[in-house]
């Protein structure tokens, strides 16, 4: 009898413990909808890409459901600040790329990628050096010649402290030229400025600029891939034109610092499924973007290496404002 009583007591204790564990797990993801902060305006290249992943994740049954929330401004830093101060409860995620590094190098923010918990690297989008149709140059060699002839006269549109600014700093360093940099909040504003002929050149991508390139409303002077892109086969790589700049915007997802490993792993699986969705792969390919999934551990390693490599470059071109 005593044995039976003891057995019931043990089972009751285990049940309470299990219920408590379940309650904790449920509290970690208590929201019905989790917001993915995209720190750029709606309709831009980054926004378009993350919306594809969110749609695929939701269709695959993601719990909680995901919703894109655009918080543009400050070259992506306004959204980053909001994400950084969010509760580490799994209800807020942040869409990130290397602007988290370049903004830190440039002194615009005092935090970088390690202020977050890496979840998954998703894609790479190469840069295209775009130009107004009225400029007299049609490729990178001719652009460099024009910039050398009149230093500081070529206006280059980018987002100060972001990847679209960094590519022109790298080209300046490689070619020995100097551009006049003009800052815009995001891809859409930069594209508008190019189409309105308010600037001479700007960093663009295939996702947002393909139709304008094909209709000759914009020139594509070069692309930063190892080989030409099949969607725009007439556009030469920078490497072909004498500048070994292999470059891309690598987009992924992070969580606020302090979130549990279980929550990190949960979302890593959610985005892994989305990255394997044939519709997502096809959509990314059509936009000139490759799906390149890395999980939390590998993504952390990516950030560590990229930060070290880019810090060196930032110092060399005079961008780095740190100690």
C-alpha positions in Angstrom: 0.0 0.0 0.0 2.8 2.3 0.9 4.5 1.4 -2.4 1.4 2.3 -4.3 1.0 5.6 -2.5 4.6 6.4 -3.2 4.2 5.5 -6.9 1.1 7.8 -7.2 3.0 10.6 -5.5 5.9 10.2 -7.9 3.6 10.2 -10.9 1.8 13.3 -9.6 5.1 15.1 -9.1 6.2 14.1 -12.6 3.0 15.4 -14.1 3.3 18.7 -12.4 6.9 19.0 -13.5 5.9 18.2 -17.1 3.1 20.7 -17.0 5.5 23.3 -15.7 8.0 22.6 -18.5 5.2 22.8 -21.1 4.0 26.1 -19.6 7.6 27.5 -19.8 7.9 26.4 -23.4 4.5 27.9 -24.3 5.5 31.2 -22.6 8.6 31.4 -24.8 6.4 31.5 -27.9 3.2 32.9 -26.4 2.4 35.2 -29.3 0.0 34.1 -32.0 2.0 36.2 -34.5 5.7 37.0 -34.4 6.9 40.1 -36.2 9.9 40.1 -38.4 11.3 43.6 -38.5 12.6 44.5 -41.9 14.6 47.7 -41.5 13.9 49.0 -45.0 10.9 50.3 -46.8 8.2 48.2 -48.3 8.8 47.2 -52.0 12.6 47.4 -51.8 14.9 44.4 -52.6 15.3 43.3 -49.0 11.6 43.6 -48.2 10.7 41.6 -51.3 13.0 38.8 -50.4 12.0 38.4 -46.8 8.3 38.5 -47.7 8.9 35.5 -49.9 10.4 33.6 -47.0 7.7 34.6 -44.6 4.9 33.5 -47.0 6.6 30.1 -47.5 7.1 29.7 -43.7 3.5 30.5 -43.0 2.2 28.2 -45.7 4.3 25.4 -44.2 2.5 25.9 -40.8 4.9 28.1 -38.9 3.8 28.7 -35.3 3.6 31.4 -34.4 2.7 32.9 -37.7 5.2 35.4 -39.1 4.4 39.0 -40.2 6.8 41.5 -41.9 6.9 44.8 -40.2 8.8 47.5 -42.1 10.7 50.0 -39.9 12.8 52.0 -42.4 15.1 54.9 -41.8 18.7 55.7 -40.8 20.1 53.3 -43.3 18.6 50.3 -41.6 19.6 51.4 -38.1 16.2 52.6 -36.9 14.8 49.1 -37.3 18.0 47.5 -35.8 17.6 49.7 -32.7 14.0 48.6 -32.3 14.9 44.9 -32.7 17.8 45.2 -30.2 15.6 46.5 -27.4 12.8 43.9 -28.0 12.0 41.3 -25.4 13.9 38.0 -26.0 10.6 36.1 -26.0 10.6 34.8 -29.6 7.9 37.2 -30.7 10.3 39.6 -32.5 12.8 38.7 -35.1 15.1 40.9 -37.2 16.0 40.8 -40.9 19.7 41.5 -41.1 22.6 41.9 -43.6 26.0 43.3 -43.6 24.8 46.9 -42.9 25.0 45.8 -39.3 28.7 45.6 -39.8 29.3 48.6 -42.0 27.1 50.9 -39.8 29.3 49.9 -36.8 32.5 50.5 -38.8 31.2 53.9 -39.8 30.3 54.9 -36.3 26.6 55.3 -37.0 25.7 52.8 -34.2 27.7 51.4 -31.3 26.6 47.8 -31.7 26.9 45.2 -34.4 25.9 41.6 -35.2 26.8 40.2 -31.8 24.1 42.3 -30.2 21.8 39.6 -31.5 21.4 35.8 -31.6 22.1 34.4 -35.2 19.3 32.1 -36.4 19.8 31.5 -40.1 21.6 32.9 -43.2 19.2 32.7 -46.1 20.4 34.4 -49.3 23.1 36.3 -51.2 22.3 39.0 -53.7 25.2 40.4 -55.8 25.5 44.1 -56.4 25.0 45.7 -59.8 26.6 49.0 -60.5 23.7 50.8 -62.1 23.7 54.1 -63.9 21.4 56.8 -65.3 20.9 56.1 -69.1 22.3 59.6 -69.9 25.8 59.1 -68.5 28.5 58.8 -71.2 30.0 55.5 -69.9 28.6 52.0 -70.4 30.9 49.8 -68.3 33.2 50.0 -65.3 36.3 50.8 -67.3 34.6 53.8 -68.8 33.2 54.8 -65.4 36.7 54.7 -63.9 38.1 56.7 -66.8 35.5 59.4 -66.3 36.0 59.5 -62.5 39.8 59.9 -63.0 39.3 62.7 -65.5 37.1 64.7 -63.1 37.7 63.5 -59.5 34.7 63.8 -57.2 32.3 64.7 -60.1 30.5 61.4 -60.4 27.6 61.2 -58.0 27.2 57.7 -56.4 24.0 56.9 -54.6 24.1 54.5 -51.7 22.9 54.3 -48.1 25.6 55.8 -45.9 27.2 53.1 -43.7 25.5 50.2 -45.5 26.4 47.7 -48.2 25.3 50.0 -51.0 27.9 52.6 -49.8 30.6 50.0 -49.1 30.7 48.7 -52.6 31.7 52.1 -53.9 34.3 52.5 -51.2 35.8 49.2 -52.4 35.7 50.3 -56.0 37.3 53.7 -55.1 40.1 51.8 -53.4 40.6 49.3 -56.2 40.5 51.8 -59.0 42.2 54.8 -57.4 39.2 57.1 -57.9 36.9 59.3 -55.8 33.2 59.6 -56.1 30.8 62.1 -54.7 28.6 60.0 -52.3 24.9 60.8 -52.0 22.9 58.9 -49.3 19.4 57.5 -49.6 17.4 55.5 -47.1 17.0 52.4 -49.2 16.9 50.7 -52.6 13.6 52.3 -53.7 14.8 55.8 -53.0 18.1 55.1 -54.8 16.3 53.6 -57.8 14.0 56.6 -57.9 17.0 58.9 -57.9 18.7 57.0 -60.7 15.5 56.9 -62.8 15.0 60.6 -62.3 18.7 61.2 -63.3 19.4 62.9 -60.0 22.6 60.8 -59.5 25.0 59.2 -62.0 25.5 55.8 -60.5 24.0 53.7 -57.7 24.1 50.2 -56.2 21.1 48.2 -57.4 20.1 44.6 -57.6 18.3 42.3 -60.0 15.3 42.0 -57.8 14.3 45.6 -58.1 16.1 46.7 -61.3 15.8 43.9 -63.9 12.9 45.4 -65.8 14.6 48.8 -66.0 17.8 47.2 -67.2 15.9 45.3 -69.9 14.0 48.4 -71.1 17.2 50.5 -71.1 15.8 52.9 -68.5 18.9 52.1 -66.4 22.4 51.0 -67.5 24.1 48.1 -65.7 27.8 48.8 -65.8 28.9 45.6 -64.0 27.9 42.9 -61.6 29.9 41.6 -58.5 29.5 37.8 -59.2 32.3 35.4 -60.1 30.5 34.7 -63.4 27.8 36.5 -65.5 24.2 36.2 -64.5 22.0 34.3 -66.9 19.1 36.8 -66.4 21.3 39.7 -67.7 24.0 37.8 -69.7 25.2 41.0 -71.5 26.3 42.6 -68.2 30.0 42.0 -67.5 31.4 41.1 -64.1 33.7 43.5 -62.4 36.3 40.7 -62.4 36.1 40.7 -66.3 36.7 44.4 -66.3 39.9 44.2 -64.2 38.6 44.6 -60.6 38.4 41.4 -58.5 35.4 42.5 -56.5 33.2 39.5 -55.6 30.6 41.0 -53.4 27.0 40.4 -52.3 24.4 41.3 -49.7 23.9 38.3 -47.4 20.5 38.3 -45.8 19.5 36.4 -42.7 17.5 36.3 -39.5 18.5 37.0 -35.9 16.7 37.3 -32.6 17.2 39.7 -29.6 20.1 38.8 -27.3 19.2 36.5 -24.5 16.5 34.4 -26.2 16.7 30.7 -25.3 18.4 28.2 -27.5 15.1 26.3 -28.0 13.6 29.4 -29.6 16.7 29.9 -31.8 16.4 26.3 -32.9 12.7 26.6 -33.5 13.1 29.5 -35.9 16.1 27.9 -37.6 13.9 25.0 -38.6 11.1 27.3 -39.7 13.4 29.1 -42.1 15.2 25.9 -43.1 11.9 24.6 -44.4 11.2 27.9 -46.2 14.7 27.9 -47.8 14.0 24.4 -49.2 10.7 25.4 -50.8 11.0 25.1 -54.6 8.8 28.2 -55.0 11.2 30.2 -52.9 14.3 28.9 -54.7 12.7 29.7 -58.1 11.6 33.1 -57.0 15.1 33.9 -55.6 16.8 32.7 -58.8 14.5 34.9 -60.9 15.6 37.9 -58.8 19.3 37.2 -59.2 19.6 35.9 -55.7 20.8 32.5 -54.5 19.5 30.6 -51.5 22.4 29.9 -49.1 21.0 28.5 -45.9 23.2 28.3 -42.8 22.0 27.3 -39.3 22.7 29.1 -36.0 26.2 27.7 -35.4 27.4 28.1 -39.0 25.8 31.6 -39.3 27.7 32.7 -36.2 30.9 31.5 -37.8 30.0 33.4 -40.9 29.5 36.7 -38.9 32.8 36.2 -37.1 34.8 35.7 -40.3 33.0 38.4 -42.3 33.4 40.9 -39.5 37.1 40.3 -39.3 37.6 40.5 -43.1 35.4 43.6 -43.6 37.0 45.4 -40.6 40.3 45.0 -42.4 38.9 46.5 -45.6 37.1 49.3 -43.7 40.4 50.3 -42.1 42.2 50.2 -45.5 39.7 52.5 -47.2 39.4 54.8 -44.2 35.8 53.9 -43.3 36.5 52.5 -39.8 35.8 54.9 -37.0 36.5 52.5 -34.1 39.5 52.3 -31.8 
